[in-house]
Amino acid sequence: MIARERVRVFVDARWFQSTIITLILVNGLVLGAETSPGVMAEHGVMLHLVDVTVLSVFVLELALRVFAYRGDFFRDPWNWFDVVIVGIALLPTSGPFAVLRVLRVLRVLRLLSVIPTLRHVVAGLLKALPGMASIALLVGLLLYVAAVMATTLFQDISPEYFGDLSSSLITLFQIMTGDGWGDMAKTVTEHHPWAWFFFVCYILASTFIALNLFIAVAVEALEHEADEDKEEADSQHAELLAELRALRAEVAAMRERA
């Protein structure tokens, strides 16, 4: 029991967490360097040694955390995330499993679980998914309606962009991203001068309005997550104060008896 408490203090220490974050960053740099044939030709053995060493430390860290927290370790979804990420790195990367070698870079994602601020951001974004799904459905409907209209209006003028429904969907999605939409609009407006009105309305609706809606939902979710964290911290602070007051009352009562 004493050994487990010591291990828990060890793995929860700030310096230990900082060391793990540093190793994750180092591992990410090593994985990036391994993509260079020249670097691998000169320092391949050393990079492989560093990679194996860091992975061994990750496995040891998880083992210590499991030993320290036992069943409580598996109640935290972030711990499962770490187990999956490290487990993927332990899969064989030779023969038919060589394609799994690319998954080693997922170890960099462990930063999401070890840095509290990143955990809060991810938690807020996950809570925003229902609202984002509704906005995505709205954007999909807008895209489909605009594609049908564009195909009907511009099919004969610009068949390479609006020849059929699928081509129109791809073209309008490209316009939504702001990639080369001016050339497409110029091709159409040479035959229909009024076509600019269609493109301007579509860009305003799909890009500016939809993008701002996504941002608004994400910001609202993050603010809600921050409020919940603040309430939880205030609750823990109040509980600690209550325990201190109770302890002082007990000490005062013992003094009176003495």
C-alpha positions as CSV (number, residue, x, y, z in Angstrom):
1,M,0.0,0.0,0.0
2,I,2.8,2.4,0.9
3,A,4.7,1.5,-2.3
4,R,1.5,2.2,-4.4
5,E,1.2,5.6,-2.8
6,R,4.8,6.4,-3.5
7,V,4.4,5.4,-7.1
8,R,1.3,7.6,-7.3
9,V,3.1,10.6,-6.0
10,F,6.0,9.8,-8.4
11,V,3.8,9.6,-11.6
12,D,1.7,12.7,-10.5
13,A,4.8,14.8,-9.9
14,R,5.0,17.9,-12.1
15,W,8.6,17.1,-13.1
16,F,7.6,13.6,-14.2
17,Q,4.7,15.0,-16.4
18,S,7.1,17.6,-17.8
19,T,9.6,14.8,-18.7
20,I,6.9,12.8,-20.5
21,I,5.9,15.9,-22.5
22,T,9.5,16.4,-23.5
23,L,9.8,12.8,-24.6
24,I,6.7,13.1,-26.7
25,L,8.1,16.1,-28.4
26,V,11.5,14.4,-28.9
27,N,9.7,11.3,-30.3
28,G,7.8,13.5,-32.7
29,L,11.0,15.1,-34.0
30,V,12.6,11.7,-34.4
31,L,9.7,10.4,-36.4
32,G,9.9,13.4,-38.6
33,A,13.6,13.0,-39.1
34,E,13.1,9.3,-40.1
35,T,11.2,10.5,-43.2
36,S,14.5,11.9,-44.6
37,P,16.6,9.2,-46.4
38,G,19.7,11.3,-46.0
39,V,19.2,11.7,-42.2
40,M,18.5,7.9,-41.9
41,A,21.6,7.1,-43.9
42,E,23.8,9.0,-41.4
43,H,21.9,8.7,-38.1
44,G,19.4,5.8,-38.6
45,V,20.8,3.6,-35.9
46,M,20.8,6.4,-33.3
47,L,17.3,7.5,-34.3
48,H,16.0,4.0,-34.0
49,L,17.6,3.6,-30.6
50,V,16.0,6.9,-29.4
51,D,12.6,5.7,-30.7
52,V,12.8,2.4,-28.9
53,T,14.0,4.1,-25.7
54,V,11.1,6.6,-25.7
55,L,8.6,3.8,-26.4
56,S,10.0,1.8,-23.5
57,V,9.6,4.8,-21.2
58,F,6.0,5.2,-22.4
59,V,5.2,1.5,-21.6
60,L,6.9,1.8,-18.2
61,E,4.9,5.0,-17.5
62,L,1.6,3.2,-18.2
63,A,2.6,0.2,-16.1
64,L,3.4,2.5,-13.2
65,R,0.1,4.4,-13.5
66,V,-1.8,1.1,-13.7
67,F,0.0,-0.1,-10.5
68,A,-0.6,3.2,-8.7
69,Y,-4.3,3.6,-9.6
70,R,-5.3,0.0,-10.3
71,G,-9.1,-0.1,-11.3
72,D,-9.4,3.7,-11.2
73,F,-6.9,3.9,-14.1
74,F,-9.4,2.4,-16.5
75,R,-12.2,4.7,-15.5
76,D,-10.6,7.7,-17.2
77,P,-11.1,7.8,-21.0
78,W,-7.8,9.7,-21.4
79,N,-6.0,6.7,-19.9
80,W,-7.6,4.4,-22.5
81,F,-6.5,6.9,-25.2
82,D,-2.9,6.6,-24.0
83,V,-3.2,2.8,-23.9
84,V,-4.4,2.7,-27.5
85,I,-1.8,5.1,-28.8
86,V,1.1,3.2,-27.1
87,G,-0.5,-0.2,-28.0
88,I,-0.5,0.8,-31.7
89,A,3.2,1.6,-31.5
90,L,3.9,-1.9,-30.2
91,L,2.3,-3.6,-33.3
92,P,4.7,-5.3,-35.7
93,T,5.8,-3.0,-38.6
94,S,7.4,-5.6,-40.9
95,G,6.0,-7.9,-43.5
96,P,2.3,-7.5,-44.1
97,F,2.0,-5.1,-41.2
98,A,4.6,-2.6,-42.7
99,V,1.7,-0.1,-43.4
100,L,1.2,0.1,-39.6
101,R,4.6,1.8,-39.3
102,V,3.0,5.1,-40.3
103,L,0.7,4.9,-37.2
104,R,3.7,5.5,-35.0
105,V,3.4,9.2,-35.5
106,L,0.1,9.0,-33.5
107,R,2.3,8.9,-30.3
108,V,2.6,12.7,-30.7
109,L,-1.2,12.9,-30.0
110,R,-0.4,11.9,-26.4
111,L,0.1,15.6,-25.9
112,L,-3.7,15.8,-25.8
113,S,-3.8,13.7,-22.7
114,V,-0.9,15.0,-20.8
115,I,-1.5,18.7,-21.2
116,P,-4.6,19.8,-19.3
117,T,-5.4,22.8,-21.5
118,L,-5.5,20.6,-24.6
119,R,-7.7,18.1,-22.8
120,H,-10.2,20.9,-22.0
121,V,-10.1,22.1,-25.7
122,V,-10.8,18.5,-26.9
123,A,-13.6,18.0,-24.4
124,G,-15.2,21.3,-25.4
125,L,-15.0,20.4,-29.1
126,L,-16.5,16.9,-28.4
127,K,-19.4,18.6,-26.6
128,A,-19.9,20.9,-29.6
129,L,-20.2,18.0,-32.0
130,P,-24.1,17.8,-31.9
131,G,-24.4,21.5,-32.7
132,M,-21.7,21.2,-35.4
133,A,-23.6,18.2,-36.9
134,S,-26.7,20.3,-37.3
135,I,-24.7,23.1,-39.0
136,A,-23.0,20.5,-41.3
137,L,-26.4,19.2,-42.3
138,L,-27.5,22.8,-43.1
139,V,-24.3,23.3,-45.2
140,G,-25.0,20.0,-47.0
141,L,-28.5,21.1,-47.9
142,L,-27.2,24.4,-49.1
143,L,-24.5,22.7,-51.2
144,Y,-27.0,20.3,-52.8
145,V,-29.6,23.1,-53.6
146,A,-26.9,25.3,-55.1
147,A,-25.5,22.4,-57.1
148,V,-28.9,21.6,-58.6
149,M,-29.3,25.3,-59.5
150,A,-25.8,25.6,-60.9
151,T,-26.2,22.5,-63.0
152,T,-29.5,23.7,-64.4
153,L,-28.2,27.2,-65.2
154,F,-24.6,26.7,-66.3
155,Q,-24.5,23.1,-67.6
156,D,-24.2,24.2,-71.3
157,I,-21.9,27.1,-70.6
158,S,-19.3,25.4,-68.5
159,P,-19.6,21.6,-68.7
160,E,-16.1,21.1,-67.2
161,Y,-17.3,22.7,-63.9
162,F,-21.1,22.2,-64.0
163,G,-21.7,19.4,-66.5
164,D,-23.6,17.2,-64.1
165,L,-24.6,17.1,-60.4
166,S,-21.4,15.5,-59.1
167,S,-19.2,18.0,-61.0
168,S,-21.3,20.9,-59.6
169,L,-21.0,19.5,-56.1
170,I,-17.2,19.3,-56.4
171,T,-16.9,22.7,-58.0
172,L,-19.1,24.4,-55.4
173,F,-17.2,22.7,-52.5
174,Q,-14.0,24.0,-54.1
175,I,-15.6,27.5,-54.2
176,M,-16.6,27.1,-50.6
177,T,-12.9,26.7,-49.7
178,G,-12.0,29.8,-51.7
179,D,-9.8,27.9,-54.1
180,G,-9.7,29.4,-57.6
181,W,-13.4,30.4,-57.6
182,G,-12.6,33.5,-59.6
183,D,-11.6,31.6,-62.7
184,M,-14.8,29.5,-62.5
185,A,-17.0,32.6,-62.0
186,K,-15.2,34.4,-64.9
187,T,-15.8,31.5,-67.3
188,V,-19.6,31.6,-66.5
189,T,-20.0,35.4,-66.3
190,E,-18.6,35.8,-69.8
191,H,-21.8,34.2,-71.1
192,H,-24.2,35.3,-68.3
193,P,-23.2,38.7,-66.8
194,W,-25.8,38.2,-64.0
195,A,-24.1,35.0,-62.8
196,W,-22.0,37.0,-60.3
197,F,-25.1,37.4,-58.2
198,F,-25.4,33.6,-57.8
199,F,-21.7,33.2,-56.8
200,V,-21.7,36.1,-54.4
201,C,-24.9,34.8,-52.6
202,Y,-23.5,31.3,-52.5
203,I,-20.1,32.4,-51.0
204,L,-21.8,34.6,-48.4
205,A,-24.1,31.8,-47.3
206,S,-21.7,28.9,-47.4
207,T,-18.4,30.4,-46.4
208,F,-19.0,33.4,-44.1
209,I,-22.3,32.5,-42.4
210,A,-21.6,28.7,-42.1
211,L,-18.0,29.3,-40.9
212,N,-19.1,31.8,-38.3
213,L,-21.7,29.4,-37.1
214,F,-19.1,26.6,-36.6
215,I,-16.9,29.1,-34.7
216,A,-19.8,30.3,-32.6
217,V,-20.8,26.7,-31.6
218,A,-17.1,25.8,-30.8
219,V,-16.6,28.9,-28.7
220,E,-19.8,28.4,-26.8
221,A,-18.8,24.8,-26.0
222,L,-15.3,25.9,-24.9
223,E,-16.8,28.6,-22.6
224,H,-19.2,26.1,-21.2
225,E,-16.3,23.7,-20.5
226,A,-14.4,26.5,-18.8
227,D,-17.4,27.4,-16.6
228,E,-17.8,23.7,-15.6
229,D,-14.0,23.5,-14.7
230,K,-14.4,26.7,-12.6
231,E,-17.4,25.4,-10.8
232,E,-15.6,22.1,-10.1
233,A,-12.6,24.0,-8.8
234,D,-14.8,26.2,-6.6
235,S,-16.5,23.1,-5.3
236,Q,-13.3,21.4,-4.4
237,H,-12.1,24.6,-2.7
238,A,-15.3,24.8,-0.7
239,E,-14.9,21.2,0.4
240,L,-11.3,21.8,1.5
241,L,-12.3,24.8,3.5
242,A,-15.1,22.8,5.2
243,E,-12.6,20.1,6.1
244,L,-10.2,22.6,7.5
245,R,-13.0,24.2,9.6
246,A,-14.0,20.8,10.9
247,L,-10.4,20.0,11.8
248,R,-10.0,23.3,13.6
249,A,-13.2,22.6,15.5
250,E,-12.0,19.2,16.5
251,V,-8.6,20.6,17.7
252,A,-10.5,23.3,19.7
253,A,-12.7,20.7,21.3
254,M,-9.7,18.6,22.3
255,R,-8.0,21.7,23.9
256,E,-11.1,22.4,25.9
257,R,-11.2,18.8,27.2
258,A,-7.6,19.0,28.1
